[in-house]
């Protein structure tokens, strides 16, 4: 068969069927024939892309019908409740159709206005002037998708038949990463993966903005990522929400920390118990040699796979000469009850300042206020990252 009918852009607002559903459709048409005609609009397939594909594969001349009206409202009304669409994807499709529908109706009004103008000038020989300050939109066959919906999250959730959470996440994705939003809409990427990718890319941007200069003391609390994509904090690793974007080991190793380290420097690196091997590998990749560590006893119970992991490790690693300037020995185990998520006790910074009172120092992945006497870099500095 030599039938080549293009797809209407409105039809492509929705992803095609997956392979399993398509094979089922193909077999149904093979047995029973094409029951539902393919809808055409402006000479293009508006609805029935999969039926059209199946007909071509089976050598059947497809049956068609013609639709005149708002194509975007039409495809949404037919396909908006497809069961294979997840909430955020459904909202992104609705948002796309809604915006295109409004543009289509605006163009129809412009065309009608232009026709009225030409008709008036031809009949009266005078310029056409619309009555009143504004002309009401003309009715078309299909009402614009959500035309009377106010731009509030709840209203958009109701119009798209999703939920406010999906709307908020979808709008954020569209605003910050329209390329990823497009992949989610077309079913090429799951929403959760798109948001993880957005967070990873945000961190990469921060990494590219590392400060210049050399530092004798480097204090780092990396946003560790587990194999399943969750953060290295033990509470979060057992099910709580992300509190900050995470980084994989390969992403952390790619950071040019060697460029920040003075010839003789010391790295204080926080490590969670399950990721101790990765922390040791990271210190080596950054050009440091492991020497010792402090243990932070958090007092409060933390869930773990093998025991109640109520401690975290602060590795001491050196490059060149790293002997403390002050000959004072602090207890290797510091018992300090943990407080808010991810915040490390100020006591450890005081220990570092006591042992190494001189030389430039920087805290990486700093959260909260920039500490006095320190430079800071991170995604959650209260007064913004220093670059």
C-alpha positions in Angstrom: 0.0 0.0 0.0 1.2 3.5 -0.8 -0.7 5.5 1.7 1.2 8.2 3.5 -0.8 10.4 5.8 1.2 12.6 8.2 0.4 12.9 11.9 -1.2 16.1 13.2 1.0 17.8 15.9 -2.0 17.5 18.3 -1.9 13.7 17.9 1.8 13.8 18.9 0.9 15.4 22.2 0.4 11.8 23.4 2.9 9.0 23.3 2.3 6.0 21.0 1.1 2.7 22.4 3.7 0.4 23.9 4.7 -2.7 22.0 2.4 -5.0 24.0 -0.7 -2.9 23.5 0.1 -2.3 19.9 0.4 -6.1 19.1 -2.9 -6.6 20.8 -4.5 -3.9 18.6 -2.9 -5.4 15.5 -4.3 -8.8 16.3 -7.8 -7.4 16.9 -7.8 -5.6 13.6 -6.5 -8.7 11.9 -9.4 -10.7 13.2 -12.3 -8.2 13.3 -11.1 -5.5 10.8 -10.9 -1.8 11.5 -13.9 -1.0 13.6 -13.2 2.7 14.5 -12.4 5.1 11.7 -9.2 7.2 11.9 -9.9 10.9 12.5 -8.4 13.4 10.1 -8.0 17.1 10.6 -6.4 19.4 7.9 -5.4 16.3 6.0 -3.5 14.9 8.9 -4.2 12.1 11.4 -5.6 13.6 14.5 -6.6 10.4 16.3 -5.9 6.8 15.4 -2.1 6.7 14.8 -1.8 3.2 16.1 -4.8 2.0 14.0 -3.3 3.6 11.0 0.1 1.9 11.6 -1.7 -1.5 12.1 -3.7 -1.1 8.9 -0.6 -0.4 6.9 1.1 -3.4 8.4 -1.9 -5.6 7.6 -2.3 -4.2 4.1 -5.8 -2.7 4.9 -7.0 0.5 3.4 -7.8 2.6 6.5 -11.2 4.0 7.1 -11.2 7.7 7.9 -13.5 10.5 9.0 -13.0 14.3 9.1 -13.0 16.6 12.2 -13.3 20.4 12.1 -12.6 22.3 15.2 -10.1 22.7 17.9 -7.7 19.7 17.4 -6.0 20.1 20.8 -9.2 20.0 22.8 -10.3 17.0 20.7 -7.2 14.9 21.4 -7.3 15.7 25.1 -11.0 14.9 25.5 -10.4 11.5 23.8 -7.1 10.5 25.4 -6.7 12.5 28.6 -7.8 9.6 30.8 -5.5 7.0 29.3 -4.7 4.5 32.1 -1.1 4.2 31.0 -0.3 7.8 31.9 1.1 8.6 35.3 -0.1 11.8 37.0 2.8 14.1 36.2 2.9 13.0 32.6 -0.8 13.5 32.3 -0.5 17.0 33.7 2.3 17.9 31.2 0.2 16.6 28.3 -2.8 18.7 29.5 -0.6 21.8 29.9 0.8 21.4 26.4 -2.7 20.8 24.9 -4.2 23.7 26.9 -1.5 26.2 25.7 -1.8 25.0 22.1 -5.6 25.1 22.3 -5.5 28.7 23.4 -3.1 29.6 20.6 -5.4 27.8 18.1 -8.4 29.7 19.2 -6.5 33.0 19.1 -5.6 32.3 15.5 -9.2 31.5 14.6 -10.3 34.8 16.1 -7.5 36.6 14.1 -8.6 34.9 10.9 -12.2 35.8 11.5 -11.4 39.4 12.4 -9.3 39.7 9.2 -12.1 38.3 7.1 -14.6 40.7 8.7 -12.3 43.6 8.0 -11.8 42.8 4.3 -15.6 42.2 3.9 -16.4 45.6 5.5 -13.9 47.5 3.4 -15.1 45.8 0.2 -18.8 46.6 0.9 -18.4 50.1 2.4 -15.1 51.4 1.1 -14.0 52.4 4.6 -11.6 50.8 7.1 -13.2 48.2 9.3 -13.3 48.9 13.1 -14.4 46.3 15.6 -17.2 47.4 17.8 -16.2 48.0 21.4 -12.8 47.7 23.0 -12.7 43.9 22.8 -14.4 41.3 20.8 -15.7 38.2 22.5 -14.0 35.0 21.3 -16.0 33.1 18.7 -17.3 29.7 19.5 -15.6 26.8 17.8 -16.7 23.1 17.6 -14.6 22.1 20.6 -14.2 24.3 23.7 -10.6 25.3 24.6 -9.1 22.8 27.1 -9.7 24.3 30.5 -10.5 27.7 29.0 -12.3 28.9 32.2 -9.8 27.4 34.7 -8.0 30.0 36.8 -4.2 29.7 36.9 -4.1 28.2 40.4 -2.5 24.9 41.2 -5.7 23.3 42.5 -7.6 24.5 39.4 -5.0 23.1 37.1 -5.0 19.8 39.0 -8.8 19.6 38.5 -8.7 20.5 34.8 -6.0 17.9 34.1 -7.6 15.4 36.4 -4.4 14.9 38.4 -3.3 16.3 41.8 -1.7 19.5 43.1 1.6 17.7 43.7 1.9 16.5 40.1 1.0 20.1 38.9 3.8 21.6 41.1 6.4 19.1 40.0 5.4 19.4 36.4 5.5 23.2 36.4 8.9 23.1 38.1 10.2 20.7 35.5 8.8 22.9 32.6 10.4 26.0 34.1 13.8 24.6 34.9 14.3 21.8 32.4 11.8 22.0 29.5 13.9 19.3 27.7 13.3 16.8 30.4 9.6 17.8 30.7 9.2 17.0 27.0 10.7 13.6 27.5 8.3 12.9 30.4 5.3 14.0 28.3 6.3 11.7 25.4 6.9 8.8 27.8 10.6 8.7 27.0 11.6 9.2 30.7 9.8 8.6 34.0 9.1 11.7 36.1 11.2 10.5 39.0 14.2 10.0 36.8 13.7 13.4 35.2 13.7 15.1 38.6 16.8 13.1 39.7 18.5 14.2 36.5 17.6 17.8 37.1 19.1 17.7 40.6 22.2 16.0 39.4 22.7 18.7 36.8 22.1 21.4 39.4 24.9 19.9 41.4 27.2 19.8 38.3 26.6 23.5 37.8 27.7 24.1 41.3 30.8 21.9 40.8 31.8 24.0 37.8 31.6 27.1 40.1 34.3 25.9 42.6 36.3 28.7 44.0 39.9 29.4 43.0 42.8 29.5 45.4 44.7 27.1 47.6 43.6 25.9 51.0 45.4 24.2 53.8 42.2 22.9 55.5 39.4 21.3 53.5 36.3 20.2 55.4 33.8 18.3 53.3 30.4 16.7 53.9 29.5 15.3 50.5 25.9 14.6 49.5 26.4 10.9 49.2 24.2 8.9 46.9 23.4 5.3 47.5 23.1 2.8 44.7 19.3 3.3 44.6 19.7 7.1 44.3 18.9 8.0 47.9 21.1 10.2 50.1 23.8 8.9 52.3 22.1 10.2 55.5 20.8 7.1 57.3 17.4 8.5 58.1 16.9 9.5 54.5 18.3 6.3 53.2 15.5 4.4 54.9 12.7 6.3 53.3 12.5 10.0 54.1 12.4 12.6 51.3 15.6 14.1 49.8 16.8 17.2 51.6 19.4 18.2 49.0 20.6 17.0 45.6 22.9 14.0 45.8 26.0 13.1 43.9 27.3 9.8 42.7 30.8 8.7 43.6 32.0 9.2 40.0 30.6 12.8 40.1 32.3 13.5 43.4 35.6 12.1 42.2 35.4 14.3 39.1 35.6 17.4 41.3 38.9 19.2 41.0 39.6 19.2 44.8 43.3 18.7 44.1 43.3 22.1 42.5 42.0 23.6 45.8 44.5 21.7 48.0 47.8 23.4 49.1 51.0 21.4 48.8 50.7 20.6 52.5 47.0 20.2 53.4 44.5 18.2 55.4 41.1 16.9 54.4 38.4 16.2 56.9 35.9 14.1 55.1 32.5 13.0 56.5 31.5 9.4 55.7 28.4 7.3 56.5 29.1 3.8 57.8 27.7 2.0 54.7 29.8 4.2 52.4 33.1 4.0 54.2 34.9 2.2 51.3 33.6 4.9 48.9 34.8 7.6 51.2 38.3 6.2 51.3 38.3 5.8 47.5 37.1 9.5 47.2 39.9 10.8 49.5 42.5 9.0 47.4 41.0 10.3 44.1 41.2 13.8 45.6 44.9 13.3 46.3 44.9 12.6 50.0 46.1 9.7 52.2 44.0 8.3 55.0 45.5 8.8 58.5 42.8 8.4 61.2 39.2 9.4 62.0 36.8 10.7 64.6 33.6 9.0 65.5 30.5 11.1 66.1 28.2 9.2 68.5 24.8 10.7 67.7 23.2 9.2 70.8 19.8 8.8 69.1 18.8 5.6 67.5 19.2 5.3 63.7 17.8 2.5 61.6 20.3 0.2 59.8 20.3 -3.1 58.0 22.6 -4.9 60.4 22.6 -2.8 63.6 21.5 0.5 65.1 24.0 2.8 63.3 24.1 5.8 65.7 27.5 7.1 64.6 29.1 8.7 61.6 32.8 9.0 60.7 35.0 12.1 60.1 38.1 10.8 58.2 41.4 12.6 58.6 43.4 12.5 55.4 46.6 14.4 54.5 48.5 15.6 51.4 52.2 16.3 52.1 52.8 17.3 55.7 49.7 17.2 57.8 51.0 17.1 61.4 48.8 19.2 63.7 50.3 22.6 64.8 49.0 22.1 68.4 49.9 19.0 70.3 46.5 18.4 71.9 44.8 15.1 71.7 41.0 15.0 71.4 39.0 11.9 72.1 38.4 10.0 69.0 34.8 9.4 70.0 32.7 12.5 70.4 29.3 12.0 72.0 26.9 14.7 70.7 23.2 14.3 70.3 22.2 14.9 66.7 19.7 17.6 65.9 18.3 18.7 62.5 18.8 16.7 59.3 22.4 16.5 58.0 23.8 19.3 60.3 27.1 18.3 61.8 28.1 19.5 65.3 30.1 22.7 65.5 32.4 20.9 68.0 34.2 19.2 65.1 35.0 22.6 63.4 36.3 23.8 66.8 38.6 20.8 67.0 39.9 21.5 63.5 40.6 25.2 64.3 42.3 24.2 67.5 44.6 21.6 65.9 45.3 23.8 62.8 44.9 27.5 63.8 46.7 28.9 60.7 46.3 28.7 57.0 43.3 29.3 54.6 40.4 26.9 55.1 37.2 26.1 53.2 34.1 24.1 53.9 32.7 22.2 50.9 28.9 21.4 50.7 28.3 23.9 53.4 24.8 24.1 54.8 23.5 27.1 56.8 25.6 30.1 57.7 29.1 30.6 56.5 31.4 29.9 59.4 33.6 32.8 60.7 37.2 32.6 59.4 36.3 30.1 56.7 35.4 30.3 53.1 32.4 28.2 52.1 31.0 26.6 49.0 27.8 24.6 48.6 24.2 24.4 47.5 22.6 25.5 50.8 24.7 28.3 52.2 22.4 30.8 53.8 24.0 33.8 52.2 24.8 32.1 48.9 27.8 30.2 47.6 31.2 31.9 47.4 32.7 31.5 44.0 
